[in-house]
Amino acid sequence: METDIVEWKVRAIRGATTASGNTKEAIREAVSELLDALEARNTIDPTHIVSVTFSVTRDLDAMFPAAVARERSHWQDVPLLDVQQMHVQGSLERCIRVLIHLNVAENIAEPQFSIHHTYLRKAQHLRPDWSVAEV
């Protein structure tokens, strides 16, 4: 009798977007859109998330992106952290980045979990190879 062997591995998913302004509404909209896109493109079970780190550029201080994530269904117990992105002269303004670490069950007999990094809005220019075309 053959038994499928399942291994758990930690994987990372990256994403980024920009907010239209430094307001709670603009940040909430951008973070929600980014997390919606990441969840739609990846199989993310919030109970398998190890941690999520958000970074924002220094021109965004109206609210914490983690506060938006915490309001999502089943994200209340996810360890979340907000940090300020290092400022580099001429870098993209009003940018919100996210790094999600999650445990993924991988069946040795099947292909590796497919990760789809998601870059939206003006952040598409950061990683054109990972950007998502706007609808």
Secondary structure, 3 states (H helix, E strand, C coil): CCCCCEEEEEEEEEEEEECCCCCHHHHHHHHHHHHHHHHHHCCCCHHHEEEEEEEECCCCCCCCHHHHHHCCCCCCCCCEEEEECCCCCCCCCCEEEEEEEEEEEEECCCCCCCCCCEECHHHHHCCHHHECCCC
